[in-house]
Amino acid sequence: MTLKGKHSTRRSADDDLYATEDNATIAVGFPERESAARQAYALVHDELMLDGNSRQNLATFCQTWEDPEAHLLMDECIDKNMVDKDEYPQTAEIEARCVRMLADLWHSPAKAEGIGCSTTGSSEAAMLGGLAMKRRWEAARKAAGKPTDRPNLITGPVQVCWHKFTRYWDVEHREIPMDEGRLLMTPEEVLARCDENTIGVVPTLGVTFTGQYEPVKAVAEALDTYQAETGLDIPIHVDGASGAFLAPFCAPELEWDFRLPRVRSINSSGHKFGLAPLGVGWVLWREAKDLPEDLVFWVNYLGGNMRDIALNFSRPAGQVVCQYYNFLRLGREGYEKVHSACYETAQFLAREIAKLGPFEILYDGRMDGGIPALCWQIKEGTDPGYSLYDVADRLRMRGWQVPAYSLPANLQQQVVQRILVRHGVSRDLAALLVTDMKKVLQHFAAHPVHTSMSPQEATGFHH
């Protein structure tokens, strides 16, 4: 038998990983034979090297750095189902503690118990908040003997999860478009869209396109006046996917949460500025009456009789456990330190990028104005000979993902670029990015772009 024949019929732990036939081809169909664990691991591990470096991904809102202790806890919880509360009662208690802590953080009148739950992310939490508004509106309409076939929801320029909600649950989406000189929801634009079929208004605490906070308090006050004039009681659900884990620590005087009686529910993402690993969100309601009973399911086939108010059933527990770890590890003091450092880095980047010449900063990462981010465009009336898509593409050659994208209606022709500064985006990394941006502009000066990239050709991030 040849040497090749011997190795094709027998493999041992001592075989070289890259000298076997199993490493020769990419799997197309379902494999017929088993592989050694180290062999399969090497195949997958090597392919993952072709992904971008997540730490250089300045497009994502999601956390890309964790304490070593969080990695340990994730390993210890890999076999735990968050929904199986009878089998894992202490994990269930940890989730309940997180809900109570968030109720305290967001000034809930029911903070002693907290009305809410964990979810797989902020989008699922938003869906539950939207469903609760729709069910409450339907119940009130039925009680008054009125039809329930034309519900509508008012938002500013929002992330796609709200488009999914309105489409999946047959709700008219009255999305306030951006316009010249106005990039956010305003009380006037909200009231112009309100009627008896409005199930709620959703301001965003950290608009995905620019990072800015929408004026929750001003909208609430306008809806108070509207109720006094019309009798229509329209609730607010705050999409705090990012800002709900920022404002309490870095802008505590900002009133956006349950301090405003009209705010009936809040969603947030634990794996963004909550600093937990990917895969956890939160939704809280102001009081028990704000969570319709028909959204609550009681299941007993896992052992015990357990309340379930999530869209997903089986889901991992590790992210919730790590959320609790972060709450204990950091507290208010630690979260303020971490996020303040992010804001300072965002403001540093805004100052340095403004000095480069052709860019106009639209949002500079102010603590009371939005999330730790910055957003810019090419100065109006300026043609530097390249587009922001070209800048994004060139930066990608150095591993940086700095998204360029067009704004939504009615500003589709306006292209902006944005950076998210998360925990782990250090001042040192920010300085290196500025250096690379300078080199990019020097490259374009020496090698003019004859045809700028189109949005379709751009390899960067798209909303």
C-alpha positions as CSV (number, residue, x, y, z in Angstrom):
1,M,0.0,0.0,0.0
2,T,1.3,3.5,-0.9
3,L,1.9,6.2,1.7
4,K,-1.1,8.0,0.3
5,G,-3.3,4.9,0.7
6,K,-2.3,4.4,4.3
7,H,-3.3,7.9,5.2
8,S,-6.6,7.8,3.3
9,T,-7.7,4.8,5.4
10,R,-6.3,5.7,8.8
11,R,-6.0,9.1,10.6
12,S,-4.5,9.7,14.0
13,A,-4.2,12.5,16.4
14,D,-0.7,13.0,15.2
15,D,-1.6,13.6,11.6
16,D,-0.6,17.0,10.3
17,L,-3.7,19.1,9.9
18,Y,-2.8,20.4,6.5
19,A,-1.5,17.1,5.0
20,T,-4.8,15.2,4.8
21,E,-7.4,14.9,2.1
22,D,-10.1,16.4,4.4
23,N,-8.5,19.8,4.0
24,A,-8.4,19.7,0.2
25,T,-12.0,20.7,-0.7
26,I,-14.8,22.9,0.5
27,A,-17.8,20.9,1.7
28,V,-20.7,21.3,-0.8
29,G,-23.3,18.7,0.2
30,F,-23.8,17.2,3.6
31,P,-20.6,15.3,4.5
32,E,-20.8,11.5,4.3
33,R,-18.0,10.8,6.8
34,E,-17.1,12.1,10.2
35,S,-14.0,14.1,10.9
36,A,-11.7,14.4,13.9
37,A,-12.7,17.4,16.1
38,R,-9.4,19.2,15.6
39,Q,-9.7,18.7,11.9
40,A,-13.2,20.2,11.7
41,Y,-12.2,23.0,14.1
42,A,-9.2,23.9,11.9
43,L,-11.4,24.1,8.8
44,V,-13.9,26.4,10.3
45,H,-11.3,28.4,12.2
46,D,-9.3,29.1,9.1
47,E,-12.3,30.2,7.1
48,L,-13.3,32.6,9.8
49,M,-10.0,34.4,9.3
50,L,-11.6,35.8,6.1
51,D,-14.1,37.8,8.1
52,G,-13.4,41.4,8.9
53,N,-11.9,42.3,12.3
54,S,-15.0,43.1,14.5
55,R,-13.0,45.5,16.6
56,Q,-12.4,47.6,13.5
57,N,-16.1,47.4,12.5
58,L,-17.2,51.0,13.3
59,A,-20.5,50.4,11.6
60,T,-22.0,48.1,14.2
61,F,-23.8,49.2,17.4
62,C,-23.1,45.8,18.9
63,Q,-20.5,45.0,21.5
64,T,-17.2,43.5,20.2
65,W,-15.2,43.3,23.4
66,E,-15.9,41.5,26.7
67,D,-14.2,41.0,30.0
68,P,-12.4,37.6,30.2
69,E,-14.9,36.7,33.0
70,A,-17.8,37.2,30.6
71,H,-16.2,34.6,28.3
72,L,-16.0,32.2,31.2
73,L,-19.7,32.7,32.1
74,M,-20.8,32.2,28.5
75,D,-19.0,28.8,28.5
76,E,-20.6,27.9,31.8
77,C,-24.1,28.7,30.4
78,I,-23.8,27.2,27.0
79,D,-26.2,24.3,27.9
80,K,-28.9,26.4,29.6
81,N,-32.2,27.4,28.0
82,M,-33.3,30.8,29.2
83,V,-37.0,29.8,28.9
84,D,-36.7,26.7,31.0
85,K,-37.1,28.5,34.3
86,D,-38.1,25.4,36.3
87,E,-34.9,23.6,35.5
88,Y,-32.7,26.7,35.9
89,P,-34.4,28.6,38.7
90,Q,-31.4,30.7,39.6
91,T,-30.9,31.8,36.0
92,A,-34.6,32.8,36.0
93,E,-34.0,34.8,39.2
94,I,-31.0,36.5,37.6
95,E,-33.2,37.6,34.7
96,A,-35.8,38.9,37.2
97,R,-33.1,40.9,39.0
98,C,-32.0,42.5,35.8
99,V,-35.6,43.5,35.0
100,R,-35.9,45.1,38.5
101,M,-32.5,46.9,38.1
102,L,-33.7,48.3,34.7
103,A,-37.0,49.3,36.3
104,D,-35.0,51.3,38.9
105,L,-32.6,52.7,36.2
106,W,-35.6,53.9,34.0
107,H,-37.6,55.3,36.9
108,S,-40.5,52.8,36.7
109,P,-43.2,53.3,39.3
110,A,-43.4,49.5,39.5
111,K,-39.6,49.1,40.2
112,A,-40.2,46.9,43.2
113,E,-41.2,44.1,40.9
114,G,-40.5,45.4,37.4
115,I,-42.8,44.5,34.5
116,G,-40.8,43.1,31.6
117,C,-38.5,40.4,30.3
118,S,-35.3,39.6,28.4
119,T,-35.4,39.0,24.6
120,T,-33.0,37.9,22.0
121,G,-32.3,41.5,21.1
122,S,-33.8,44.9,20.9
123,S,-35.8,44.1,17.7
124,E,-37.8,41.4,19.5
125,A,-38.3,43.7,22.4
126,A,-39.6,46.4,20.0
127,M,-42.0,43.9,18.5
128,L,-43.4,43.0,22.0
129,G,-43.8,46.7,22.8
130,G,-45.6,47.4,19.5
131,L,-47.9,44.4,20.0
132,A,-48.8,45.6,23.5
133,M,-49.8,49.0,22.0
134,K,-51.8,47.4,19.3
135,R,-53.7,45.1,21.7
136,R,-54.4,47.9,24.1
137,W,-55.8,50.1,21.3
138,E,-57.9,47.2,20.0
139,A,-59.4,46.6,23.4
140,A,-60.3,50.2,23.9
141,R,-61.9,50.4,20.4
142,K,-63.9,47.3,21.0
143,A,-65.1,48.6,24.4
144,A,-66.3,51.7,22.6
145,G,-68.0,49.8,19.8
146,K,-65.6,51.1,17.2
147,P,-63.8,49.3,14.3
148,T,-60.3,48.0,14.8
149,D,-59.3,47.5,11.1
150,R,-57.1,50.6,10.5
151,P,-54.4,50.9,13.2
152,N,-51.4,53.2,12.5
153,L,-48.1,53.8,14.3
154,I,-46.1,57.0,14.2
155,T,-42.3,57.0,14.2
156,G,-39.4,59.1,13.1
157,P,-36.8,57.7,10.6
158,V,-36.4,54.3,12.2
159,Q,-34.4,51.1,12.0
160,V,-35.9,48.2,10.0
161,C,-37.4,46.4,13.0
162,W,-40.3,48.9,13.1
163,H,-40.9,48.4,9.4
164,K,-41.1,44.7,10.1
165,F,-43.5,45.2,12.9
166,T,-45.9,47.3,10.9
167,R,-45.8,44.9,7.9
168,Y,-46.1,41.7,9.9
169,W,-49.0,42.9,12.1
170,D,-50.9,44.9,9.5
171,V,-50.3,48.4,11.0
172,E,-50.1,51.5,8.8
173,H,-46.6,53.0,9.3
174,R,-46.7,56.8,9.4
175,E,-42.9,57.4,9.3
176,I,-41.9,61.0,9.6
177,P,-39.3,61.5,6.8
178,M,-36.1,63.5,7.1
179,D,-36.2,66.8,5.4
180,E,-34.0,69.7,4.7
181,G,-33.0,71.2,8.1
182,R,-34.8,68.5,10.1
183,L,-33.3,65.0,10.6
184,L,-35.5,63.9,13.6
185,M,-39.1,63.6,14.8
186,T,-40.6,66.8,16.1
187,P,-43.8,67.4,18.1
188,E,-45.4,69.2,15.2
189,E,-44.7,66.4,12.7
190,V,-46.2,63.9,15.2
191,L,-49.4,65.8,15.8
192,A,-49.9,66.2,12.1
193,R,-50.2,62.4,11.8
194,C,-52.3,61.6,14.9
195,D,-55.9,60.4,14.8
196,E,-58.2,58.0,16.6
197,N,-56.5,55.0,14.9
198,T,-53.0,55.8,16.2
199,I,-51.9,53.0,18.5
200,G,-48.8,54.8,19.7
201,V,-45.8,57.1,18.9
202,V,-42.2,55.7,18.9
203,P,-39.4,58.2,19.5
204,T,-35.9,56.8,19.1
205,L,-33.2,57.5,21.7
206,G,-30.3,57.2,19.2
207,V,-31.5,57.4,15.6
208,T,-29.6,54.8,13.6
209,F,-28.7,57.1,10.7
210,T,-27.1,59.9,12.7
211,G,-26.9,58.8,16.4
212,Q,-29.1,61.6,17.7
213,Y,-31.8,61.5,20.4
214,E,-35.3,62.4,19.4
215,P,-37.1,64.8,21.7
216,V,-39.2,62.4,23.9
217,K,-40.3,64.9,26.5
218,A,-41.4,67.5,23.9
219,V,-43.4,64.9,22.1
220,A,-45.0,63.7,25.4
221,E,-46.0,67.2,26.3
222,A,-47.5,67.8,22.8
223,L,-49.5,64.5,23.2
224,D,-50.7,65.7,26.7
225,T,-52.1,68.9,25.1
226,Y,-53.6,66.8,22.2
227,Q,-55.4,64.6,24.7
228,A,-56.8,67.6,26.5
229,E,-58.1,69.0,23.2
230,T,-59.4,65.7,21.6
231,G,-59.8,63.2,24.4
232,L,-57.4,60.8,22.5
233,D,-54.9,59.2,24.8
234,I,-52.0,58.1,22.6
235,P,-49.1,56.3,24.4
236,I,-45.4,56.5,23.8
237,H,-43.1,53.6,23.4
238,V,-39.4,54.6,23.5
239,D,-37.0,52.8,21.3
240,G,-34.0,53.0,23.5
241,A,-32.0,50.3,21.7
242,S,-28.9,52.3,22.3
243,G,-29.7,55.4,24.4
244,A,-31.5,53.6,27.2
245,F,-28.1,52.3,28.4
246,L,-26.4,55.6,27.9
247,A,-28.7,58.5,29.0
248,P,-29.1,57.2,32.6
249,F,-25.4,57.4,33.2
250,C,-24.2,60.3,31.0
251,A,-27.2,62.5,30.7
252,P,-29.2,61.7,33.9
253,E,-31.1,65.0,33.7
254,L,-32.6,64.2,30.3
255,E,-36.2,63.1,30.8
256,W,-37.1,60.4,28.3
257,D,-38.1,57.4,30.5
258,F,-40.9,56.4,32.9
259,R,-40.6,59.8,34.6
260,L,-42.9,60.9,31.8
261,P,-46.3,59.4,32.5
262,R,-47.1,59.1,28.8
263,V,-44.2,56.7,28.3
264,R,-45.8,53.3,28.7
265,S,-43.0,51.0,27.5
266,I,-39.3,50.9,26.6
267,N,-37.1,48.5,24.7
268,S,-33.3,48.4,24.7
269,S,-30.5,46.2,23.5
270,G,-28.2,44.7,26.2
271,H,-25.6,43.7,23.6
272,K,-25.1,47.3,22.5
273,F,-24.3,49.9,25.1
274,G,-25.5,47.5,27.8
275,L,-22.1,45.9,27.2
276,A,-23.4,42.2,27.2
277,P,-22.4,39.6,24.6
278,L,-24.5,39.5,21.4
279,G,-28.0,38.1,21.8
280,V,-29.9,39.9,24.6
281,G,-32.5,42.7,24.7
282,W,-35.0,44.0,27.2
283,V,-38.5,45.3,27.2
284,L,-40.2,46.9,30.2
285,W,-43.7,48.2,30.7
286,R,-44.7,51.0,33.0
287,E,-47.3,49.1,35.0
288,A,-48.9,45.7,34.8
289,K,-52.0,47.1,33.1
290,D,-49.7,48.2,30.2
291,L,-48.9,44.5,29.3
292,P,-52.1,43.0,27.9
293,E,-52.9,39.6,29.4
294,D,-53.3,38.0,26.0
295,L,-49.6,38.5,25.3
296,V,-48.8,36.3,28.3
297,F,-48.5,32.5,27.9
298,W,-48.3,30.0,30.7
299,V,-46.5,26.8,29.9
300,N,-46.1,23.7,32.0
301,Y,-44.5,21.1,29.8
302,L,-41.0,22.0,30.9
303,G,-41.8,21.4,34.5
304,G,-43.7,23.9,36.7
305,N,-46.0,26.6,35.4
306,M,-44.0,29.4,33.8
307,R,-44.9,32.8,32.3
308,D,-43.6,33.4,28.8
309,I,-44.0,36.7,27.0
310,A,-41.3,36.4,24.3
311,L,-41.6,35.8,20.6
312,N,-38.8,33.2,20.7
313,F,-39.0,30.2,22.9
314,S,-35.7,28.3,23.3
315,R,-32.8,30.8,23.6
316,P,-29.4,30.8,25.4
317,A,-29.1,32.0,28.9
318,G,-25.5,33.1,28.9
319,Q,-26.1,36.6,27.6
320,V,-28.6,37.4,30.3
321,V,-26.2,36.0,32.9
322,C,-23.4,38.2,31.5
323,Q,-25.8,41.2,31.5
324,Y,-26.2,40.7,35.3
325,Y,-22.4,40.3,35.6
326,N,-21.9,43.7,34.0
327,F,-24.5,45.3,36.2
328,L,-22.7,43.9,39.3
329,R,-19.2,44.6,37.9
330,L,-19.7,48.2,36.8
331,G,-22.7,49.7,38.6
332,R,-23.7,53.2,37.8
333,E,-20.1,54.4,38.4
334,G,-18.5,52.0,36.0
335,Y,-21.1,52.4,33.2
336,E,-20.6,56.2,33.5
337,K,-16.8,55.8,33.2
338,V,-17.0,53.4,30.2
339,H,-19.5,55.4,28.3
340,S,-17.9,58.8,29.1
341,A,-14.7,57.5,27.6
342,C,-16.6,56.5,24.5
343,Y,-18.1,60.0,24.2
344,E,-14.7,61.7,24.6
345,T,-13.3,59.5,21.9
346,A,-16.2,60.3,19.6
347,Q,-15.7,64.0,20.2
348,F,-12.0,63.6,19.5
349,L,-12.7,62.0,16.2
350,A,-15.3,64.7,15.3
351,R,-12.7,67.4,15.9
352,E,-10.0,65.6,14.0
353,I,-12.1,64.7,11.0
354,A,-13.4,68.3,10.8
355,K,-9.8,69.4,10.4
356,L,-9.3,67.3,7.4
357,G,-11.0,69.9,5.2
358,P,-13.8,68.6,3.0
359,F,-16.1,67.3,5.7
360,E,-19.0,68.9,7.6
361,I,-19.8,67.2,11.0
362,L,-23.6,66.7,11.4
363,Y,-23.4,65.2,14.9
364,D,-20.3,65.3,17.1
365,G,-21.1,62.8,19.9
366,R,-22.4,65.2,22.6
367,M,-23.6,63.4,25.7
368,D,-26.9,65.2,25.9
369,G,-27.6,65.0,22.2
370,G,-27.2,61.4,21.3
371,I,-25.0,58.2,21.5
372,P,-21.2,58.1,21.3
373,A,-21.0,58.4,17.6
374,L,-20.3,61.0,14.9
375,C,-21.7,61.6,11.5
376,W,-20.5,63.7,8.6
377,Q,-21.1,64.7,5.0
378,I,-19.0,66.3,2.3
379,K,-19.5,70.1,2.6
380,E,-22.3,71.4,0.6
381,G,-21.1,72.9,-2.7
382,T,-17.8,71.1,-2.5
383,D,-16.5,68.6,-4.9
384,P,-13.3,67.1,-3.6
385,G,-13.1,64.6,-6.6
386,Y,-14.3,61.5,-4.6
387,S,-17.3,60.4,-2.7
388,L,-17.8,59.1,0.8
389,Y,-18.3,55.7,-0.8
390,D,-14.8,56.0,-2.1
391,V,-13.4,56.9,1.3
392,A,-15.2,54.0,2.9
393,D,-13.8,51.6,0.3
394,R,-10.3,52.8,0.7
395,L,-10.4,52.6,4.5
396,R,-11.6,49.0,4.2
397,M,-8.2,48.2,2.7
398,R,-6.8,48.9,6.1
399,G,-9.5,46.8,7.8
400,W,-11.7,49.7,8.9
401,Q,-15.4,49.5,8.3
402,V,-16.7,53.1,8.3
403,P,-20.1,53.0,6.6
404,A,-21.2,55.5,3.9
405,Y,-24.9,55.5,3.0
406,S,-27.7,57.7,1.8
407,L,-30.3,59.1,4.2
408,P,-33.9,58.0,4.0
409,A,-36.8,60.0,2.5
410,N,-36.8,62.8,1.8
411,L,-33.0,63.1,1.7
412,Q,-32.1,60.1,-0.4
413,Q,-29.5,62.2,-2.3
414,Q,-27.6,63.1,0.8
415,V,-24.8,60.7,1.6
416,V,-23.3,60.6,5.0
417,Q,-20.6,58.6,6.8
418,R,-20.8,57.4,10.5
419,I,-18.7,56.0,13.2
420,L,-20.0,54.2,16.3
421,V,-17.6,54.4,19.3
422,R,-18.2,51.4,21.5
423,H,-16.4,50.1,24.6
424,G,-13.0,48.8,23.2
425,V,-12.7,51.6,20.5
426,S,-9.8,53.2,22.3
427,R,-8.3,56.6,21.8
428,D,-5.2,54.9,20.3
429,L,-7.3,53.1,17.7
430,A,-9.2,56.4,17.0
431,A,-5.9,58.1,16.4
432,L,-4.7,55.4,14.0
433,L,-8.0,55.7,12.1
434,V,-7.5,59.5,11.7
435,T,-4.0,58.8,10.4
436,D,-5.4,56.3,7.9
437,M,-8.0,58.8,6.8
438,K,-5.3,61.4,6.2
439,K,-3.5,58.8,4.0
440,V,-6.7,58.1,2.1
441,L,-7.1,61.8,1.2
442,Q,-3.5,62.0,0.2
443,H,-4.0,59.0,-2.0
444,F,-7.0,60.7,-3.7
445,A,-5.0,63.9,-4.2
446,A,-2.2,62.0,-5.9
447,H,-4.5,59.6,-7.8
448,P,-7.8,61.4,-8.7
449,V,-10.9,59.2,-8.8
450,H,-12.2,59.4,-12.4
451,T,-15.5,57.6,-11.6
452,S,-16.8,57.6,-8.0
453,M,-18.3,54.5,-6.6
454,S,-22.1,54.1,-6.7
455,P,-24.1,52.9,-3.7
456,Q,-24.6,49.6,-5.5
457,E,-20.8,49.1,-6.0
458,A,-19.8,50.1,-2.5
459,T,-18.6,47.3,-0.3
460,G,-19.5,49.0,2.9
461,F,-22.5,49.0,5.2
462,H,-26.0,49.6,4.0
463,H,-29.1,50.4,6.2
